[in-house]
Structures are given as C-alpha cells and as structure tokens.
Amino acid sequence: MNILENIKRLNIKKFTDKEVFYYISKYLIFFLIIILPFYFLPNTTSFTLVNKIFISSILLFLAFICYISFTLINKQIRLPNKIIFSSIVLFLIIAFLSSFLSKAKYYSLYGLLSSSHSFLAYLLYFITFLLVFITFNREDLKILLIVLLFIFFFANILTILSLFQKPLFQVGIYFVGSLSDLVVFTGLGLLFSMLILFNKNYLKESLKNKYTFYIAIIISILNLIFSTFILIVLNFTGVWIILVFSFLVLLFYKHYKYTPLDKESIFLIFSLIIILIAFMFSPYLNLLINKFYRIPPLLESKPNLNLTLDIAINSIRENIKNAIIGIGPNLFLYSWLRYKPIFLSQFLIRFDQGFSFILTTLAELGLLGFFVFLFFIFYIILYSVNKLEQTETKILYLLSLFLVLSLFYYPLGFVNGIYLFFLLGLLISSDKDSTWHLNFHDKKIKKISSFVICIILILSLVYGMYLISSKYLANIFYTKGILQFQNNNLDNAINNVIISIYLDTTSDLYYRDLSFLIIQDLIRKTQNISTSTPGIQQYVLNSLSTAINYANTAVLLNPIEPLNYSNLANIYQNVGINNPQILSLVE
C-alpha cells in the first residue's frame, strides 16, 4: 500500500477555497506540537531558549491570524461555552493589568522571550487552547496518535544518548531550562504509551492499515521501555507519585459510576501496581546504574512547598494591589530574593518561579488571578468527566490530568505548558455542548462590529509579531556581544549591544551590560597611558558620562532590579580599583 493511500486513510481530505485559512491554522498547530519538545532536550541545547518562545509565538500568531481571516470569510466563529471563554478573557485581563502595573513591565510582559510564565507565555497558552478547540475534531486524533508516538520516541532517544554521552550529574547542570520539565514530559510519554497499548483495538480501528498499526505498537513498547529507563536514571519521585494519582482518579471515577470489574479496571489496577513497584525500587536501580558508571547519583532537588507558600503569602501581604492582582507575571524571582532564608543555598534550582506553579501564580497574579486560573483548569477537567466513556477522551483526560497535577509539585516549563493547553483544548473540542457559535451575517450591526474587531485583532497580532521579532533580533545581537566580550573583543561587543538597544529600547539588561562594557573598555585603553593630557581626560570623562547615563537608564526602566543599582555603584568602585588616575578625574 503506497503512501498516498495511507494519507487518505488518515483522513487528510481536500478542502475548498473558503477552508484554506482554516486548514493552514490547523497544520501550523500540528507543526508546533511536532517541533516544540526538541527545544529543551539535552542534545539540542545549542538552540537557545529564545528561539523556543520566538518560533512558537510566530507560529501561534500566524495560526490565529489565519483563523480570524477564515472567520471574516465565513462570517461565523466557534468559541468555547461562555463560562470557559469568560474565564480566559478575565485571566488575560488580570495578567495584563498585573504586568502593566508592575515595576518591571518589560520583564513581566515578555520575560526576555524566555519565560514560561510571562504575560506573553500566558497569551500563547490560551491562544493554543482556543485554536485547538476551534480547529481540531475527533477525526484529527487518528493523525495525532501517531504523531505523539513518534514525538515521544525521538525525545526519548535524544535523552538516552545524552545520558550515555556525559556524566549523569552534569546533565542537570548543562540543561537548557529545567530538568524537571524533561522528567515531567518523559512521564507524560510513559503514560501515553501505556494507554495506547491498552487501547489497541481503538488504535487499530483508527489506523485501519495493519502495517501502520504494528509500527505504532512497536513504537509504543519501545517508548514504554525508554521512558521507564529515563525515569529510573533521573529518579524524580514526584513524577511517580503523579502517575499513581492519575490512575487513582480514573479508578475512583469507575468506582463512583458503580462500574463492575472489567478489562479496563484490571488494566488500571495492574498499571497502578507496576508504577508503585517502579516507584519503590527505582532508587535501588538508580544506584546500580550509577555504580556501573562509577559516578555520583543525580539527586532531585526536592520541592520545598512550604517555603514557596511563605514567599507567595508575603508577596500578596504587601498591599491591596498585590493581594488582588499580584506583583506581575514572571516576577516571583524578586519575591524570592526578598523573602528567602538567608542561609539557603540550593544549586541546580531555578528561582525564576516557585517550586509549585500554582503557588507562583498566587504570588504573581494575586488571589484573583490564582482562583481564575484554578477555576479554568478544574472546570475543564470536571466538565470532561461526563465524556469519559469515549476511549479517545479517556486518553486525553489522563494526559491532561497528569500535567495538571504536576503544576502542584513542579514549576511549569513552556513545552509542558503548551502541551497542557493543547490537550485541554482537545478534551472538549468534540463536545457540542461546550460550543458557542456566533453568526455575523444576520444583522448590520453585527457585520460592522465583527469586521472591526477582526481587523483590530489582525493588526494587533501583526504588530505583536513585529515586536517579538525585533526583541528576538535584539537578543541575538546581545548574545553575540556577550560572546565577543568573553573573547576579549570589546569594540565589537559594544557595537552589538548598541544594536540590540536600537532594536529594543525597553530592556534594562542591555543598558546595564552596555555601561559595564564601556567601563571595561575604558579601563583597558587607559591602563598603560597617562590621563594628564586634555584629550585623554576628555575621552575618559565622556566615556564615564556615557556609562553612567546607560546605567541610570537601566535603573529607570527597571527600578526593582538590584543589579541595576549595584552596577551603577560599581562603576566608580571598579574604575578606582583598576586605575587610580581615572578615579582622580572623577573626583
């Protein structure tokens, strides 16, 4: 059977002119889901974090623009029910207000294009959810099952290669992002493989081609083996616990429905026992593997939920604004620096957000954002319970539940965040009761208002793509400048950072580091010459004045960043230590 016949069996059909934008939007989402995991795997670390947010945002914005264009052509839009849609809009309004009123607007809004919980990241999550809900249907799951199998397969292969190529204790140090992101993603792949192997009949009916079916089964078995091996080697006990809870929830559901003992119940109990055994014996297997490699075992940094809770509560206690809408997305780091214990020092831990994403949300978006986010997540999870008799819904439900439970125990990475909202969108996309249809062709006022809204959305998204692209290019030049500084090429380093400021004038980081580079260049050029001549004195004073101006600009852009103040203070100190002649001119 040739490839074209296989594609036809996967229900990739021809579409009319009116549906062009609809299918472009859908396939852009498919492409994003395929490439996204490879931005945080061990062997892809040469691809910087910024590329992950940049490419994802461009793809999602393009997909959104295509769907809005489809709406303009067809004069109809399909949205989630009013409760779900209202919670999305309310949360985004809270997040935007919190970012706008925070003292570090740029960091809160964009997160230097690398944060998984800036306002931009939240916007991308909800755009993913809306586009998946609008464009995907039950037939798409036939393609998606195969796509996910291969995504997890290649992710496991790359991770295992990394484990064999370098000492295990170095994997956590040199990882892009957080090691917990990878482990949660691996646990998701393990759960998916188990569910696929149990639902072989549904898989066979969906694929229809027996060769494709056998390949899917083989890949599922390999994924199960590889995922288990990775989880044992990395030994993150929290992931095992989340897997246990996921199966317990489904068992409770069956017990609540008074379903008699059946094949599925046996599978759930059997899987629960296997996971519990793996959980209890994984530390011993981990020690055996590490003994074979003759290196120290990699220890999981245990999430200190009490400490994260204390920091979150201290953040919202400061004033009414913090209690209602928080300190701003992506600003947990500042609360951490203020309220963490003095003698606490834990290496290999990211402090840009709390150990629990839920508690991070409490600190950054206040009580209002915290409860709206929880309501949105759990409303969909509970709303979907009524559809659990469908096999595909049950698979999506457990995968979504696994990621939701991980929010309580681990920080949320961008990859797992996109996948969570992708799965939540799929979970309710086939439910007619969850749909809210808006028609724009029956009344003139609707035609005019809908046209204006769609055009505003398109213009806003295009402008957003322009901003993100300029900030991305600015970060590229900034990174080049830092690398050139490390290679003692100060002139080119300064030029590249100046270009980054030209492209993006809102980042205090660029101004702060430019002032630092100017001082380093001044120290280097005046180290072995006399500053008594008028020309040299004027050059020194001009350079100092420029550096101080840039340092002051960084303070104005981000007044709550302590590094901006220390940089300004250190300009005089470093100049004096390295060259007393320059210090005498300043005095």
Buried (B, 14 or more C-beta within 10 A) or exposed (E): EEEEEBEEBBEBEEEEEEBBBBBBBBBBBBEBBBBBBBBBBBEBBEBBBBBBBBBBBBBBBBBBBBBBBBBBBBBEBBBBBEBBBEBBEBBBBBBBBBBEBBBBBBBBBBBBBBBBBBBBBBBBBBBBBBBBBBBBEEBBBBBBBBBBBBBBBBBBBBBBEBBEEBBBBBBBEEBBBBBBBBBBBBBBBBBBBBBBBBBEEBBBEBBEBEEBBEBBBEBBEBBBEBBBBBBBBBBBBBBBBBBBBBBEBBBEBBEEEEEEEEEBBEBBEEBBEBBBEBBEEBEEBBEEBBEEBEBEBBEBBEBBBEBBBBBBEBBBEEEEBBBBBBBBBBBBBBBBEEBBEEEEEEEBBBBBBBBBBBBBBBBBBBBBBBBBBBBBBEBBBEBBEEBBEBBBBBBBBBBBBBBBBBBBBBBBBBBBBBBBBBBBBBBBBBBEEBBEEEEBEEEEEBEEEBEEBBEEBBEEBEEBBEBBBBBBBBBBBBBBBBEBBEEEBBEBBBBBBBBBBEBBBBBBBBBBBBBBBBBBBBBEBBEEEEBEEEEBBEBBBEBBEBBBEBBBBBBEBBEBBEBBBEBBEBBBEBBBEBBEBBBEBEE
